Amino acid sequence: MAATMSRLTRDGVTYVLNGSKMWSSGALDADYGLCLCRSNWGLPKHRGLSMIAVPLKGTSGITIVPTRGASGLMSDHCEEFFDDVMLPAKNLIGAENEGWAVARTLLLHERNTVGNVGYGRLVGRRERGPKRVFGGEPAAASATAAIERRRLDAVGTMVVDVYIQSVVVPLTSARVMAGLYAGKYKGQWGSLTKLQATVAAQASVRTAMAAQGADGVIWDGEEVRTDNVGTTWLESRGGTIAGGTNEIQRNIISERLLELPREPAPDQHLPFDETLRNSGRR
Ligand SMILES: Cc1cc2nc3c(=O)[nH]c(=O)nc-3n(C[C@H](O)[C@H](O)[C@H](O)COP(=O)(O)OP(=O)(O)OC[C@H]3O[C@@H](n4cnc5c(N)ncnc54)[C@H](O)[C@@H]3O)c2cc1C
């Protein structure tokens, strides 16, 4: 994300945007997108970024292409291509070259949402419990039924783990939310609950797949089956990437929640156009 190569150039009272942006969920239906782009290539990676609001309907120079998911089915995640898109300077969000602070705030809220932490009423959240984590009926229930049929002891252990997670994950979210609400917790706690919830969701569908055996396969010849757990398993991979990957969440937890030493970053103070990836490109 902070390695974006999309280029924002100021031209008087307007900005010109060139480049592309991958993975925008629902972009075909959205009126606006927020684009984090590089506005100064001579500053270090995180310091030369700007956030700008891009009207997606009727703006010349924008092409939006829906992408295909890992299962082969079309998804609502899109890729946008920007060719000399003219944007008024008032569309800038925050100060020029300080877009990373905007992105971090936005991601904090995204992770809180994915991790089932918000600022709403605690009771309502508790009631949603495991259903929210697993999306619909808890997978443990259907997996348990399959196990009874197949008598797979190994899968039984997985089901117990999934059941424990289905209790622990919402309780952790509720605890974090209560701490945030009371002002006791500040900052990046959504990283913890997002990591926990998405890893648990993957374990849940992995368990359902193990229980279903050959019935869980995704493809039937050339056809993608949508009536089985295989497609859900493939889709669950996205949860541990969207909003920042697991590795990033673990870094945030260690550095910002546990206050462990920062990960070494040799390019932290290096101008972006001198970093290895971008060497020689301007
Ligand atoms: C299903 C899905 C939906 C999405 N929806 C949206 C959306 O609506 N809008 C939007 O703007 N974006 C969306 N995204 C994009 C998503 O936010 C980014 O893909 C994600 O934040 C990761 O950033 P990146 O792709 O730049 O990868 P990077 O952060 O560059 O990571 C690339 C790889 O390097 C690893 N890595 C990076 N840094 C470290 C480190 N310090 N230590 C160890 N490993 C590291 C990562 O784990 C990863 O494997 C979506 C993505 C997915 C999968």
PDBQT file of the ligand as one rigid body, heavy atoms in Angstrom, charges set to zero:
ROOT
HETATM    1  C1  LIG A 301     -10.417  -9.219  -0.787  1.00  0.00    +0.000 C 
HETATM    2  C2  LIG A 301      -9.693  -7.908  -0.773  1.00  0.00    +0.000 A 
HETATM    3  C3  LIG A 301     -10.413  -6.726  -0.758  1.00  0.00    +0.000 A 
HETATM    4  C4  LIG A 301      -9.762  -5.504  -0.783  1.00  0.00    +0.000 A 
HETATM    5  N1  LIG A 301     -10.508  -4.373  -0.832  1.00  0.00    +0.000 NA
HETATM    6  C5  LIG A 301      -9.893  -3.171  -0.914  1.00  0.00    +0.000 A 
HETATM    7  C6  LIG A 301     -10.647  -1.973  -1.046  1.00  0.00    +0.000 A 
HETATM    8  O1  LIG A 301     -11.876  -1.983  -1.076  1.00  0.00    +0.000 OA
HETATM    9  N2  LIG A 301      -9.980  -0.807  -1.146  1.00  0.00    +0.000 N 
HETATM   10  C7  LIG A 301      -8.634  -0.760  -1.117  1.00  0.00    +0.000 A 
HETATM   11  O2  LIG A 301      -8.074   0.337  -1.195  1.00  0.00    +0.000 OA
HETATM   12  N3  LIG A 301      -7.886  -1.878  -1.025  1.00  0.00    +0.000 NA
HETATM   13  C8  LIG A 301      -8.487  -3.076  -0.916  1.00  0.00    +0.000 A 
HETATM   14  N4  LIG A 301      -7.724  -4.212  -0.825  1.00  0.00    +0.000 N 
HETATM   15  C9  LIG A 301      -6.268  -4.088  -0.860  1.00  0.00    +0.000 C 
HETATM   16  C10 LIG A 301      -5.639  -4.386   0.487  1.00  0.00    +0.000 C 
HETATM   17  O3  LIG A 301      -5.924  -3.357   1.428  1.00  0.00    +0.000 OA
HETATM   18  C11 LIG A 301      -4.120  -4.545   0.283  1.00  0.00    +0.000 C 
HETATM   19  O4  LIG A 301      -3.911  -5.568  -0.662  1.00  0.00    +0.000 OA
HETATM   20  C12 LIG A 301      -3.454  -4.893   1.594  1.00  0.00    +0.000 C 
HETATM   21  O5  LIG A 301      -3.506  -3.799   2.496  1.00  0.00    +0.000 OA
HETATM   22  C13 LIG A 301      -1.995  -5.301   1.406  1.00  0.00    +0.000 C 
HETATM   23  O6  LIG A 301      -1.280  -4.260   0.841  1.00  0.00    +0.000 OA
HETATM   24  P1  LIG A 301      -0.374  -4.518  -0.450  1.00  0.00    +0.000 P 
HETATM   25  O7  LIG A 301      -1.206  -5.259  -1.457  1.00  0.00    +0.000 OA
HETATM   26  O8  LIG A 301       0.242  -3.212  -0.815  1.00  0.00    +0.000 OA
HETATM   27  O9  LIG A 301       0.748  -5.525   0.006  1.00  0.00    +0.000 OA
HETATM   28  P2  LIG A 301       2.043  -5.211   0.870  1.00  0.00    +0.000 P 
HETATM   29  O10 LIG A 301       1.671  -4.555   2.173  1.00  0.00    +0.000 OA
HETATM   30  O11 LIG A 301       3.063  -4.531   0.029  1.00  0.00    +0.000 OA
HETATM   31  O12 LIG A 301       2.525  -6.678   1.163  1.00  0.00    +0.000 OA
HETATM   32  C14 LIG A 301       3.052  -7.541   0.128  1.00  0.00    +0.000 C 
HETATM   33  C15 LIG A 301       3.589  -8.801   0.819  1.00  0.00    +0.000 C 
HETATM   34  O13 LIG A 301       4.713  -8.464   1.635  1.00  0.00    +0.000 OA
HETATM   35  C16 LIG A 301       4.463  -8.846   2.983  1.00  0.00    +0.000 C 
HETATM   36  N5  LIG A 301       5.000  -7.797   3.868  1.00  0.00    +0.000 N 
HETATM   37  C17 LIG A 301       4.897  -6.452   3.703  1.00  0.00    +0.000 A 
HETATM   38  N6  LIG A 301       5.524  -5.807   4.692  1.00  0.00    +0.000 NA
HETATM   39  C18 LIG A 301       6.010  -6.765   5.519  1.00  0.00    +0.000 A 
HETATM   40  C19 LIG A 301       6.757  -6.725   6.732  1.00  0.00    +0.000 A 
HETATM   41  N7  LIG A 301       7.113  -5.557   7.280  1.00  0.00    +0.000 N 
HETATM   42  N8  LIG A 301       7.107  -7.896   7.307  1.00  0.00    +0.000 NA
HETATM   43  C20 LIG A 301       6.744  -9.094   6.744  1.00  0.00    +0.000 A 
HETATM   44  N9  LIG A 301       6.046  -9.191   5.581  1.00  0.00    +0.000 NA
HETATM   45  C21 LIG A 301       5.691  -8.052   4.994  1.00  0.00    +0.000 A 
HETATM   46  C22 LIG A 301       2.948  -8.934   3.116  1.00  0.00    +0.000 C 
HETATM   47  O14 LIG A 301       2.560  -9.797   4.160  1.00  0.00    +0.000 OA
HETATM   48  C23 LIG A 301       2.571  -9.470   1.740  1.00  0.00    +0.000 C 
HETATM   49  O15 LIG A 301       2.746 -10.873   1.688  1.00  0.00    +0.000 OA
HETATM   50  C24 LIG A 301      -8.356  -5.445  -0.787  1.00  0.00    +0.000 A 
HETATM   51  C25 LIG A 301      -7.620  -6.654  -0.796  1.00  0.00    +0.000 A 
HETATM   52  C26 LIG A 301      -8.272  -7.865  -0.793  1.00  0.00    +0.000 A 
HETATM   53  C27 LIG A 301      -7.472  -9.135  -0.812  1.00  0.00    +0.000 C 
ENDROOT
TORSDOF 0
